């Protein structure tokens, strides 16, 4: 008798490999070094592979990310001195 374990099922998760949909995001520059950002992605494809299961279940990718960026290099065109 074979036991169902995570390792036996991980090779074939039963979802489609590709998805597409709109993505929207915002970012805010605090100063020349720090930027905060957030993005939201909403997939429009039902990613369930099994057609029988897809009649009863709809799985769509929804992803929300947030982050902070730190610029370690000077922006292009900035010399660090102001023109007078």
C-alpha positions in Angstrom: 0.0 0.0 0.0 1.4 3.4 -1.0 1.1 6.3 1.4 0.1 9.7 0.0 2.8 12.1 1.2 3.7 15.6 0.2 6.7 14.3 -1.7 4.5 12.0 -3.9 2.3 14.9 -4.9 4.8 17.8 -5.3 5.9 16.7 -8.7 2.5 17.3 -10.3 0.6 20.0 -8.5 -2.3 20.0 -11.0 -2.2 23.6 -12.0 -1.5 25.3 -15.4 2.0 26.7 -15.9 0.9 30.1 -17.4 -1.3 32.9 -16.3 -2.0 36.4 -17.5 -3.8 39.4 -16.1 -3.5 43.1 -15.2 -1.0 44.5 -12.8 -1.1 47.9 -11.0 1.4 49.5 -8.7 2.4 52.6 -6.8 5.7 53.8 -5.6 6.7 56.8 -3.4 10.2 58.4 -3.3 11.0 59.5 0.3 14.3 61.1 -0.8 17.1 60.3 -3.2 17.9 57.0 -1.5 14.6 55.3 -0.3 11.5 54.3 -2.3 8.5 52.4 -1.0 6.4 50.4 -3.5 3.4 48.2 -3.7 2.0 46.1 -6.6 -1.2 44.1 -7.1 -1.6 41.3 -9.7 -5.0 39.7 -10.6 -4.8 36.6 -12.8 -7.8 36.1 -15.2 -7.1 32.5 -16.0 -8.5 29.5 -14.1 -5.3 27.7 -13.3 -6.9 24.3 -12.5 -5.6 21.6 -15.0 -8.2 18.9 -14.3 -11.3 19.7 -16.5 -13.6 17.7 -14.1 -12.4 19.7 -11.1 -12.4 23.0 -13.1 -16.2 22.6 -13.4 -16.6 23.1 -9.7 -13.5 25.0 -8.6 -12.0 28.2 -9.9 -8.4 29.1 -8.8 -7.1 32.4 -9.9 -3.7 34.0 -8.9 -3.9 37.1 -6.8 -0.7 38.6 -5.6 0.0 41.7 -3.5 3.6 42.7 -2.9 5.1 45.5 -0.9 8.7 46.5 -0.7 11.4 49.1 0.1 14.1 50.1 -2.4 17.5 51.6 -1.4 19.5 53.3 -4.1 23.2 52.7 -3.5 24.3 54.5 -6.7 23.8 58.1 -7.8 21.0 58.6 -10.3 22.2 59.1 -13.9 22.9 62.8 -14.7 23.4 63.8 -11.1 26.8 65.2 -10.3 26.2 65.9 -6.6 26.7 69.6 -7.0 24.2 72.2 -7.9 24.6 74.5 -10.9 24.8 78.2 -10.1 
